[in-house]
Amino acid sequence: MIATNARTATEVVDWRRRVFALYAAVWRADSPEDAHELWRIERDDLMLRHPATPLLPEDRALFEGLSIASDDAEWRFELPILPADPGGFEFATGTDGVVPFERIGKVEIPDVGALDVWRLMSYGGGLFIPVRDALAGQPGGTYGGGRYLIDTIKGADLGSDAERGTIVLDFNFAYNPSCAYDPAWACPLAQPGNVLSAAVPVGELYSGRTD
């Protein structure tokens, strides 16, 4: 059991190391289009080949690549983090206990709506911005529980400017949480302040199991 637990832990560490390296490469890419293509290729490779993939064995055997929409510059923003009412929520996991989140602000996306910005309050900190849009749960749409835009503690970070108080949000990089592919995973999903009435047709889509 100890050897198995150690192997699982090192696999997860390696997955996160790969994700951090991927987003660092995204920052260095020559163009947003090149960055998005690199992200798509590497995410496909992780999902198919990495031992920590959330894909179930039967789904991995048939895997031909994630459903990811073409890059669209209209969905790329750098926005100020605005004040928001204090708030928080707690999320119970099977492995990490209860994980608390604190609302630290919000971002206003032009012609789209607002999203709350959360801070992870447990060890490691980090920013967390999930999103659930009008296509959630629709055939050929997005995952019913919502997707992640930013999760810095796990490496999904597109940049920010501390001096100006802005953060980069690129919906082309919205991705499905692991629980979209394996129900054994426990994933914090979009809170009411992270639900948009607008459709967001870019990023990782969903054609798998329904909620």
N, C-alpha and C positions, 0 to 999 in steps of 0.2 A: 504493500500500500504506500509506504514512504517513497519508494522508487517511482511509482505511478504518479503520486502527487507532485514529486519533483519534476518529472518529465512534463506534466501538464503545465506547471508553473513556468518552466523555461520556454515552453512553446508559446504561451501567452506573452511572455516578455519579448520573445523574438517577433511576434506579430506586431506588437506595439512599436518595437524598434523599427520595423519595416515601414510602419505607417508614419512615424516621425520623419524617417528618411525620405519617404515619398513626398510629404508636404514641403520639406526643405527643397526638394528638387522642383516642385511646382513653383515655389517662389523664384527659383533661378531660371526658369524656362524663358525662352526668347519671346514668347507671345502667350497671351491667354489661351489661344487655340492649341498651341503646343502643350501647355500645361494641362489642359483638360484631356487631351489625348493620352498623355503620359499617365495621368491619374486613372483613366479608364483601363489602360493596358495593365497597369500594376494591380489595380483592384481585382480585375479578372484573374490575374495570376495568383494573388493571395487566396481568393475564394476557391479556386480549383485545386491548388497544389499545397497550400500551407496546412500543417497538421492542426492548427487552431482554427481552421475555417468553421463558420457556423453552418455551412451547407451539410445537410444530412447525406449519408453515403449514397442513398438512392438518387438524390438530386445531383450529387457530384458526378455520378456515372453518366448523366445525361446533359451535363453542363456545357453550354456553347457560348457563354458570355452573358454578363449582366445586361439588362435592358436599360441603357443610358441614352438619354436624348442628346441630340447634337448641341454643341456649344452655341449659346446665344448671348451676345454682349449686352443685350437689353436687360439681362437679369444679373448684372454685375454692379455692385454698389460699394462705396465707402461712406459710412454714415456716422453721425455723432451718436454717442450713447446719452440719451436724455433721462432726466429724472423720472422716477416712477414711484407709485405708492409702495411702502414697505410690504413685504410678503415673503412667503416661503412655503415649501412643502417637504415632506419626508417620503423617501422611497425605500421600501423594504426589499432587500435582495436575499437570495439564498446563501450567498458566500461572504458578502461584505457587511451584513447586518443592515441597520437602517442608515440610509445616506441622506443627509439634510442638504437642501438647496435654499439659497437666499436670492430674492429678486433684487438686483442692484441697479436696474434701469430698463430702458426700452429703446428700440430703434423704430423709426418711422420710415417705411419703404414707400417711395413715391408711387401713387396709383395702385398700391397693393394692400397696404395695411400696416399694422404695428406688431412687433414681436417683443416679448419680454426677454431680458438678458438675465441669466441666472449665474450665481457663483456657487460652486461646490464647496460646502462648509467643512468637509472632513479633510483628513490629511492629504496634502498635495494641492489643494485648491483647484483653480481652473474655471474657465468660462464655459457655459453650456447654453446653446440656442437650438432648441428643436423647432420644427414647423410641421403643422398639419394643414393642408390646403384643400380646396374644393374638389380636387380629383381623388382625395383619399378614399380608398375602398371601392372606387369605380373600376369597371373592367378596362384594362389597359392604362389605368391611372397610377396613383401612388399608394404606398402602403397605408392601410387603414389607421394604424397607430401613429402615423407621422414619420418624418425623417429627421436627420440631424444635419444642421448647417455647420455648427461649431461645437467641438468637444475637446478643448485644449489639453485636458489631462491625458487624453488618449492620442494626441498628436494631430487631430483635425483642426487646424489653425491656419487661416488664410491671411493673418496679419492684422495689426492694429497700430495706432499711433497714440501713445500714452500722453504726449504733450498736447495734441489736439483733441484727445478724447474720442477718437473715431475708431471704427472697426470695419474690416472688409467682410462683406457678405456677398458671396457668389452662389446663387441658387443652382448654377450648373454643377456644383460640387455637393449638392444635397444627397445624402446617402441613407440607405435603410439600416436601422439598427439590427443587431444580430438576431433578435427575437423574430424578425420577419422571416427568417429562414429556419430557425430551430426554436420551437416553443419552450425548450428547456431553459433558454436564456431569460433573465429578468432585466428589462430595459426601461429606464424612465422615459416616458413618452410626453407628447406635447400637452402642456397645461392650457387652461382656457385662454390665457394671454398669448399663446403661441399658435392659435388657430386662425387661419385666414379664410375669408369668404371668397377670395380670388383663387383661380386655378393657377398652379405653378407647373407648367408643362416641361420643365427642364430638370436636369439631374437624374438620379437613379429612379427608374420607374419600378413597377411591381406587377408581376404576372404569376405569382406563386399562390400559396394557400390563402384563403380568405380568413378574416378574423373570426 
